[in-house]
């Protein structure tokens, strides 16, 4: 594409620069409006400056990408309600064999969940689980937070629904879900393993330190939060020794009053009966024969203000018996009826969760079969709304509409910048040295993608370079075109591990960890950079050798 007029080049560059500053630094002091407003501002300036027309701006919005993004977000909301991520969190602590085992689990679970449910969603849900487990075992949180964020980025590269830039690549390239998965899965698996080994090498001494004696209260809280133990209600440990005949008549009368559905309490009643029969006979004889009857009369006429001291010293014993009788009647009649009422709710809840998992599996199978990804995701989202059979507004409110609006503004801004001719001119200068049929060309292209992904963010990088890289590879062969798209997806995604600002998943982990109640931890920029630079370079290089 030839360069536009000098006026459009200057104005388009200004509009794109404003978008870039607000996208990378959303709280910039001179205009702290955030990323979403920044993308809309850049789009509006492209139209106002005449770089593109309003019709061209509307055409620049890629509806299939927005539909796929919206559908996957709705599905993730319902999976969260169905406790999917709670179960994933429990897997982190289930029969853990130490800090190194825990680190590998976090890497594996984070990568798999990110490939299926997007890296941002996995980081939002799993960060607090990781902090709780680290606290439970008295371990420093930062190796595990780094494992979570870096593995989420690497794992999300394997599928088109793993992250936003993969959505763009899958739609623009036309690569099916299955081909995308098969093409990147080997690199993803090796990358997660290498990333975990690098974490072990860097933090071996920290992870090998024998943990100190745990604070019992802190360990108990963490264990309860992570594993969610369920305790049985307390049972009565002492019964006043009274006349066995009176107790037998009481139990017999309770059997008449008891609801037919209270069979679950029969064993408990029989246990109490046997314990009463085995009481000391001498102690029983000390209770006057009329004490129980008097106590009953006193309890029945309490509202008539009878003499509370008419029973002498025996009244407390008889009152205990009456109170116990009332409580046993509650156990035999009220509790079973409550359980009967809750039983349909539990089964309804289980059926609903099964339906959510079934619809999600159907969506993944449909994607693997090569059906239209956008409409498949939207259909799955609507199926979950219908199965829920209630007002969908609370769930739809959890969808990140600001992200959808950000994408709309970004599409328009990047399209205007492309029409200015600047990206094409720069690519024409670099293209002869970035051929993917040579090792040196792959290395140069990877370096450019790594740099742009951290300077301009990975999604704008894909929008700017995607078509040009693919066209250059298509001139070599059709298979090289597909390889170029997959390499772009791999490098632009792993590039997010380079620095804390390289990926939204990194920022989510950092912010979630800082705000976690009673578990707050700050993952610093330099602590992330110390691991991020070597991990990104090594994982990217090893992964590129696996593309064929």
WOVEN-V561896 format. One record per run of one state. SS is the DSSP state (alpha for helix, beta for strand, coil for the rest). FROM is the first residue (numbers start at 0). TO is the last residue. If there is no record, write none. Layout:
SS	FROM	TO
SS	FROM	TO
This chain:
coil	0	4
alpha	5	23
coil	24	27
alpha	28	30
coil	31	33
alpha	34	47
coil	48	52
alpha	53	59
coil	60	61
alpha	62	80
coil	81	82
alpha	83	92
coil	93	97
alpha	98	116
coil	117	117
alpha	118	135
coil	136	140
alpha	141	155
coil	156	162
alpha	163	172
coil	173	175
alpha	176	201
coil	202	202
alpha	203	207
coil	208	214
alpha	215	226
coil	227	242
alpha	243	256
coil	257	261
alpha	262	276
coil	277	279
alpha	280	284
coil	285	289
alpha	290	299
coil	300	300
alpha	301	303
coil	304	310
alpha	311	367
coil	368	371
alpha	372	387
coil	388	391
alpha	392	395
coil	396	399
alpha	400	418
coil	419	420
alpha	421	432
coil	433	437
alpha	438	454
coil	455	456
alpha	457	473
coil	474	476
alpha	477	496
coil	497	502
alpha	503	514
coil	515	523
alpha	524	543
coil	544	547
